[in-house]
């Protein structure tokens, strides 16, 4: 709550808000209350980790958000792909600001941008990519950014990195997706429960190699991992935790999209 109120205050002093979401879960990784905080601010949406999401659905999500009036880009901050269009967009805003300032007889044009998002969405990686300095710590553990950092991108363009804030409203239907994308602390999760929800939603996916059920799959996977316990049985919980980690890092299924814009359209037409 303290971080949320601090974010509310910070947004008042910036010109542009960039929200970073995980491209694999564009809805669940968002903050529904952000638009309320960003009134009268330019709001830019980045679908990060696009290399881990299915391209067809990423394009559909971009079209969906653009129709809602949210300027949206797909990026891979670690590989620094998709960054140039975002930078060009920010530079356009800066150039317009220079024109506006010059008309008032001033030359101190500046655009301040705040980068927000839930934990491990890739905020710091994005800032490192766009600033080309690597000044912000980057890691795979949710919540690595501990404080606020201003980064100079170019003359007149500054970005602020903020700690990730997980919205209070996240429901069970969203939580398992955030667990797969590493946006919540997995050490406190029940991996079997998370995978059960994933399997129920994607039971026909080729990922399961035709296994009769989730537990049959995990037993085979446990053999691959050599996670044996006394009596030659498979340690299912350890296997589930390892598989969940590999899944989130794109090691067992390179591209995975967990949410689809068609589902939203279907619900809205009911």
Secondary structure, DSSP 4 states (H G I P E B T S, - for coil): -HHHHHHHHHHHT-SEEEEEEETTSTTTTS-TTHHHHTTTSEEEEEEE-GGGS-HHHHHHHHHHHHHTT-EEEE-BTTTTBSHHHHHHHHHHHHHHHHHHHHTTT-----EEEEEEESTTSSHHHHHHHHHTS--S---SSTT---S-EEEEEETTEEEEE------TT--HHHHHHHHHTT-S-GGGS-HHHHHHHHHHHSTTSGGGTT-SSHHHHHHHHHHHHT-B-GGG-B-HHHHHHHHHHHHHTTSS-S------HHHHHHHHT-
